[in-house]
C-alpha cells in the first residue's frame, strides 16, 4: 500500500512537471512543487538526503 501511494505521488509530481496546461506561471509551478515536496517528505516518500 505504501509503495502504491509513493508511486502515485511520483506520478503526480511528474505530471505537474510535464503538462504545461497545468502550470499557469513558473512561480505557480515552483510553489506547487515545493508544497508537494513538503507533503511527500512528511509522508516519508522522499528524504532530504
Order of alpha helices (4+ residues) and beta strands (2+ residues): alpha-alpha
